Structure formats: C-alpha cells, structure tokens
Amino acid sequence: MALSINLRFDLKKLGDSQLADRLRRAVHDQESAAAAASPHRLKWSSRGLIRHPSAYPVLSVMRCSSFDIGLAFGSWIGGEVLGITAISRLLKLHLAICEVRDIMDELRRRGYRAT
C-alpha cells in the first residue's frame, strides 16, 4: 500500500462477513457505474493522499478515455453543478472504484490475500 492517511475507521469496525457484503455491494456499484458511463471509460483513477469518501471528490485524480479531466473536483463541478451527465457518471465510477480499493486495502490489512 502506498503512503497515505487512512481515515476509513468505518471499515475497521466491520466484521469479516460485513466487510465481504460491503465488498460485494461495492463491486456491483462499480459495475453498474461502468455500464452507465459507457461509452466513456476511465483510463486511470487515483485516490490521492487521504483515504476517505469525503476527500475523494476533491483530492483524487481521474483520467478519461473521451476527455481529460485531472482532479476529480473538476468532475464534481462539471457533473453536479453544471449538470454534464457523462462527467457525473464517470465521477460515480471513479468513486465506486475508490470504495472497492479501500475495502481491498482493509482486507489486506487483516491478512487476506486475493486469489
């Protein structure tokens, strides 16, 4: 795991079965968001230094196949404030990816390995 500030205390409080359920929901949300964003797709997605869902729209970075966005904050402005649907859908995909990565980090912290 990269150097970061993990503020995902909510995940640390969950039991293993609850975390597994949360992962299943997060993967489903990611797949749904990817389908909704089609034909656009993310080329790259990074969570940034602070690990928390509230920080991701401001501090994370995403790159898209159709246009260059950069900071996710620009996507939030373009999608939520200006109502640009494609950007809003890509931001939702990016946030879903961040959630899956956070859960996977917590599983690794607990000693689980992906098979």
Backbone bond lengths (Angstrom), bond angles and torsions (degrees), N, CA, C in turn:
res aa  C-N    CA-C-N  psi(-1)  N-CA   C-N-CA  omega(-1)  CA-C   N-CA-C  phi
1 M - - - 1.448 - - 1.523 109.58 -
2 A 1.285 115.77 142.81 1.451 121.86 -179.18 1.527 110.28 -75.19
3 L 1.322 114.81 161.13 1.448 120.85 176.62 1.525 109.19 -64.49
4 S 1.328 116.85 122.47 1.453 121.09 -178.68 1.524 109.13 -161.44
5 I 1.310 115.05 167.92 1.463 121.84 175.88 1.517 107.10 -102.79
6 N 1.331 116.85 111.06 1.458 121.54 -176.72 1.525 109.84 -91.71
7 L 1.314 115.93 112.15 1.461 121.89 177.53 1.523 111.73 -109.15
8 R 1.326 117.08 21.48 1.462 121.85 -178.93 1.525 111.00 -88.66
9 F 1.315 116.35 60.34 1.461 121.67 179.52 1.523 111.18 -66.72
10 D 1.323 116.92 -24.93 1.462 120.74 178.11 1.524 111.03 -62.30
11 L 1.320 117.51 -35.70 1.464 120.32 179.48 1.526 111.59 -73.91
12 K 1.320 116.80 -33.94 1.459 120.32 -179.88 1.527 111.74 -66.24
13 K 1.329 116.98 -26.91 1.468 121.89 -178.07 1.525 112.53 -79.33
14 L 1.326 117.51 -18.26 1.457 121.13 -176.49 1.526 111.35 -77.48
15 G 1.318 115.65 146.04 1.456 120.79 172.03 1.513 110.13 -75.31
16 D 1.327 116.78 170.66 1.463 120.68 -177.48 1.531 112.34 -60.90
17 S 1.314 117.94 -43.69 1.472 119.81 -178.82 1.531 110.66 -68.70
18 Q 1.316 117.08 -37.11 1.466 120.09 177.26 1.526 110.38 -65.70
19 L 1.312 116.58 -38.97 1.461 120.99 178.74 1.528 110.56 -66.89
20 A 1.329 116.83 -38.16 1.467 120.65 177.55 1.527 110.33 -64.39
21 D 1.328 117.10 -41.96 1.465 120.52 176.47 1.523 111.14 -63.29
22 R 1.302 115.85 -41.02 1.469 120.63 178.56 1.521 110.72 -63.46
23 L 1.336 116.95 -38.76 1.460 120.84 177.60 1.521 110.98 -64.78
24 R 1.334 117.43 -43.66 1.465 120.77 178.30 1.531 111.07 -59.00
25 R 1.323 116.75 -44.49 1.468 120.72 178.77 1.524 111.05 -64.93
26 A 1.329 116.61 -41.08 1.466 120.96 -178.77 1.527 111.24 -65.53
27 V 1.321 117.11 -40.86 1.470 120.52 177.98 1.527 109.69 -65.87
28 H 1.330 117.10 -40.77 1.465 120.71 176.87 1.529 110.22 -61.96
29 D 1.327 116.96 -43.67 1.465 121.01 177.83 1.529 111.27 -61.89
30 Q 1.324 116.42 -39.17 1.468 120.86 178.75 1.522 110.39 -64.69
31 E 1.331 116.76 -44.92 1.463 120.10 179.51 1.527 111.45 -64.45
32 S 1.318 116.91 -40.27 1.472 121.30 178.11 1.523 110.88 -64.86
33 A 1.331 116.29 -42.30 1.462 120.74 179.62 1.526 110.89 -65.98
34 A 1.325 117.45 -37.81 1.472 120.71 178.29 1.527 110.11 -65.61
35 A 1.323 117.03 -40.56 1.461 119.99 178.48 1.527 111.09 -66.33
36 A 1.327 116.84 -39.43 1.464 121.00 179.93 1.530 111.67 -68.51
37 A 1.322 117.49 -32.18 1.471 121.66 -178.33 1.519 112.88 -80.26
38 S 1.320 117.41 -14.93 1.459 121.37 -178.10 1.529 110.15 -57.26
39 P 1.304 120.21 138.56 1.453 130.21 14.97 1.534 113.40 -88.65
40 H 1.321 117.22 -2.75 1.461 119.85 178.29 1.520 108.83 -75.66
41 R 1.319 115.98 151.93 1.462 119.39 177.50 1.523 109.00 -148.28
42 L 1.312 114.05 159.76 1.459 119.38 177.52 1.516 109.21 -85.00
43 K 1.316 116.40 135.74 1.461 121.74 172.84 1.520 109.81 -88.87
44 W 1.332 114.91 -33.80 1.453 119.91 -173.87 1.523 109.08 -154.59
45 S 1.331 116.08 144.59 1.458 121.94 -178.79 1.528 108.27 -145.23
46 S 1.331 116.51 128.49 1.460 121.29 -179.97 1.521 109.52 -133.79
47 R 1.330 116.04 137.28 1.458 120.38 -176.48 1.518 114.28 -79.79
48 G 1.309 118.94 -18.45 1.455 120.08 -177.38 1.519 111.65 86.73
49 L 1.314 116.68 -168.90 1.462 122.17 -173.00 1.529 113.28 -80.67
50 I 1.325 117.86 -33.16 1.463 121.16 -175.85 1.522 109.39 -102.28
51 R 1.330 115.64 123.99 1.461 122.08 -178.69 1.523 109.83 -93.52
52 H 1.324 116.07 94.40 1.465 121.96 175.58 1.525 108.55 -165.76
53 P 1.336 118.75 137.75 1.461 120.66 -177.98 1.531 113.95 -56.85
54 S 1.308 118.03 -31.29 1.468 120.23 178.89 1.528 112.02 -71.13
55 A 1.315 116.82 -26.30 1.465 120.52 -178.65 1.525 112.15 -85.12
56 Y 1.326 118.06 -25.91 1.463 120.40 -174.33 1.528 114.83 -59.60
57 P 1.327 119.98 -43.00 1.470 117.74 179.82 1.532 113.40 -63.32
58 V 1.325 117.66 -20.93 1.464 120.81 -177.11 1.525 112.09 -100.59
59 L 1.328 117.86 -43.56 1.463 121.46 -168.85 1.527 115.68 -103.07
60 S 1.313 117.85 -10.50 1.456 118.99 -177.31 1.529 110.62 -87.83
61 V 1.332 115.08 171.84 1.461 121.70 -176.77 1.518 108.85 -130.62
62 M 1.335 115.63 139.21 1.459 120.11 176.14 1.521 110.02 -140.13
63 R 1.315 115.91 145.26 1.464 122.27 176.45 1.527 107.14 -123.58
64 C 1.312 115.70 141.25 1.459 120.78 -174.51 1.521 111.33 -116.12
65 S 1.322 115.46 163.55 1.456 121.11 179.22 1.522 112.32 -75.30
66 S 1.330 117.72 -30.09 1.463 120.77 -172.42 1.516 113.86 -95.08
67 F 1.319 116.46 -33.62 1.457 120.75 -178.74 1.517 108.09 -152.88
68 D 1.309 116.11 158.68 1.458 121.10 -175.95 1.526 109.32 -91.67
69 I 1.313 117.42 126.83 1.459 120.23 -177.73 1.519 112.15 -110.21
70 G 1.315 119.10 -51.76 1.458 120.95 -177.49 1.510 111.00 85.63
71 L 1.339 116.63 -124.50 1.461 119.96 -179.12 1.523 110.92 -60.37
72 A 1.299 116.33 137.39 1.457 120.66 179.59 1.527 111.37 -64.33
73 F 1.330 117.68 -21.22 1.459 120.66 177.93 1.527 110.65 -59.87
74 G 1.338 115.91 -39.19 1.457 119.68 176.25 1.518 111.45 -62.85
75 S 1.325 116.71 -35.10 1.456 121.05 177.10 1.519 110.70 -68.37
76 W 1.317 115.96 -38.96 1.453 119.77 178.74 1.523 109.98 -63.43
77 I 1.324 116.69 -44.59 1.470 120.99 177.96 1.536 109.77 -62.17
78 G 1.339 116.41 -48.61 1.456 120.50 -178.53 1.511 113.09 -64.90
79 G 1.321 116.22 -39.13 1.458 120.05 -175.42 1.507 113.99 -84.23
80 E 1.322 117.29 -51.08 1.457 120.55 -173.35 1.519 112.73 -84.63
81 V 1.316 117.07 -42.61 1.459 120.19 -175.51 1.533 111.21 -82.42
82 L 1.342 116.78 -47.25 1.451 120.07 -177.33 1.528 113.09 -88.14
83 G 1.328 116.49 -11.80 1.464 120.25 176.65 1.514 115.32 75.81
84 I 1.327 118.20 28.19 1.464 121.22 177.57 1.524 107.71 -83.15
85 T 1.316 116.26 107.07 1.459 122.59 -170.13 1.522 113.43 -61.48
86 A 1.316 118.42 -44.26 1.469 120.87 -177.49 1.520 110.72 -61.10
87 I 1.314 116.78 -42.73 1.465 120.27 179.89 1.522 110.41 -67.47
88 S 1.318 117.10 -40.92 1.458 121.05 178.56 1.530 110.97 -60.60
89 R 1.326 117.26 -41.37 1.470 120.94 179.23 1.528 111.76 -67.62
90 L 1.332 116.34 -37.97 1.461 119.24 177.12 1.518 111.34 -67.14
91 L 1.318 117.37 -37.50 1.459 120.36 176.97 1.527 110.48 -63.80
92 K 1.323 117.59 -41.38 1.471 120.57 177.47 1.525 110.90 -62.41
93 L 1.323 116.75 -38.16 1.464 120.58 175.79 1.522 110.26 -63.86
94 H 1.312 116.79 -46.14 1.465 121.50 179.04 1.532 110.74 -58.65
95 L 1.326 117.40 -45.26 1.467 120.78 -179.71 1.527 111.54 -66.36
96 A 1.329 117.17 -34.99 1.465 120.52 176.41 1.525 110.63 -66.23
97 I 1.331 116.64 -39.85 1.468 120.69 177.26 1.532 109.85 -63.10
98 C 1.329 116.68 -42.14 1.469 120.61 178.56 1.528 110.85 -60.24
99 E 1.328 117.17 -41.03 1.469 121.07 179.43 1.528 110.69 -63.61
100 V 1.317 117.67 -45.04 1.467 120.83 178.57 1.525 110.08 -61.02
101 R 1.317 117.07 -43.40 1.471 120.20 179.45 1.526 111.52 -63.52
102 D 1.318 117.72 -39.36 1.468 120.80 178.00 1.528 110.75 -62.15
103 I 1.314 116.74 -43.93 1.466 120.54 -179.91 1.524 110.16 -66.02
104 M 1.317 117.14 -41.61 1.466 120.15 177.92 1.527 110.90 -63.61
105 D 1.327 117.74 -38.43 1.472 120.89 175.83 1.526 110.89 -61.36
106 E 1.323 116.42 -41.60 1.468 119.97 179.07 1.523 110.40 -65.41
107 L 1.319 117.43 -40.48 1.468 120.07 177.30 1.526 111.24 -63.12
108 R 1.335 117.22 -40.59 1.467 120.52 176.97 1.522 110.64 -64.66
109 R 1.326 116.59 -40.05 1.455 120.59 178.51 1.520 110.55 -60.30
110 R 1.321 116.92 -34.67 1.461 121.70 178.24 1.523 113.19 -80.08
111 G 1.310 116.64 -5.55 1.466 119.98 175.76 1.502 114.91 99.95
112 Y 1.314 119.28 7.78 1.460 121.57 177.80 1.520 109.61 -84.70
113 R 1.331 114.34 148.46 1.463 120.35 177.29 1.528 108.92 -119.16
114 A 1.329 115.46 146.11 1.466 119.83 174.28 1.507 108.95 -72.83
115 T 1.319 116.30 140.39 1.487 119.47 -179.87 1.483 110.57 -106.83
